[in-house]
Amino acid sequence: MARILRGDIFWANPNPAVGNEQAGFRPVLIISENVFNERSGTIIGLAITSNSQKAGFPLTYELSSPDLPKKSWVKISQIRTLSIKRIGNYISHVEPEELNSIIDGLNEIIGR
């Protein structure tokens, strides 16, 4: 598998999901640091959805990547640690400014 870098978007299979967790084969934004991704065998990611979102920032963030198959939003509140065995093909990479905004949203949710 190619290196998995912070800010990358990959297809992933987060199933099985429970309750309100995002399920199904979907894009995931990698937010964990590169050294963590390389050494742990896992990544920390945020679910991405193509369903129009009523909740605004900081719960969701509309992505600008033209490489995604549809208009998409990062569900900042849907954070998940996944084995790299659940990670599929590379899709795209978000710009550092966009990733920083998403991380700011996460920090707002967790009260940092």
Secondary structure, DSSP 8 states (H G I E B T S, - for coil): -----TTEEEEE---S--TTS--SSEEEEE-S-HHHHHHHSEEEEEEEE-S--SS-TTTEEE---TTSSS--EEEEEEEEEEEGGGEEEEEEE--HHHHHHHHHHHHHHHT-
